[in-house]
Amino acid sequence: MALSRLRKLIIILLTLYWPALFILAHIPIPKLIRKAGMSDKGLHFLAYMVLSFLLWSAISPYKKVIWRKATVWWVLLVIVWYGVIDELLQGCIAGRSCDIRDFFADLAGTFTGLILLSLFTFLPAFLVVTGVVIFGLTNISRVSLADLLPWTNTLFHLFTYALFTLLWIRYLDYSLSLKAPKLKWLITAFILPAAFLLAVKLGSLILGRSFVITDVVTSAIGIVVVICLIFLTALLRQRPSLLPPDY
């Protein structure tokens, strides 16, 4: 049976993500990571949540996780054994160690990804996973990433919030049938990304992380650009042709 376009895309993402994850986990910890004071356990959690999401979606992107089915337990077994081997190999890398707490963080991330997929179908699960990753990476560092990596930090806020907004609009189109480019569509398309941005920044304040106004502006630009592009594209598609019918 031919693979769907969505499944092909997910498989490509998985084949890029998993080797990259392995390589990053088996090199000495970069000085920049240490300087930023990033939570090692938090990174493990996020990395394995994304891995479990991609692996399940590559196998069955159109079905929820059903815990009484064998497929999910095979996926879990593969990731658990990978996590065990990953930790054992890290004990051979200079500056790294085999840490059982890292393994439990891996396990927590794996179960979180699969639980989300048991509650939601692919698109809303993708939206939630993206939101968790944005919140986690925004608040995982004790030092302002805007100072350490200004350009990387700017691109992160611009593109991740653009992706979050795009996923939200796709969900609106498929699930809520809000396809018409009207005021109601604009308000609905904007309200969740804006509320999410506010929640992330409030979370930063509560957690004692840095609050950089330029990050808020950059994130808002990512949100507005996506909404405007989709809105204008929809308007142009609905606009009647200016040419006579027999032209």
Secondary structure, 3 states (H helix, E strand, C coil): CCCCHHHHHHHHHHHHHHHHHHHHHCCCCCHHHHHHCCCHHHHHHHHHHHHHHHHHHHHCCCCCCCCCCHHHHHHHHHHHHHHHHHHHHHCCCCCCCCCHHHHHHHHHHHHHHHHHHHHCCHHHHHHHHHHHHHHHHHHCCCCCHHHHCHHHHHHHHHHHHHHHHHHHHHHHHHHHCCCCCCHHHHHHHHHHHHHHHHHHHHHHHHCCCCCCHHHHHHHHHHHHHHHHHHHHHHHHHHCCCCCCCCC
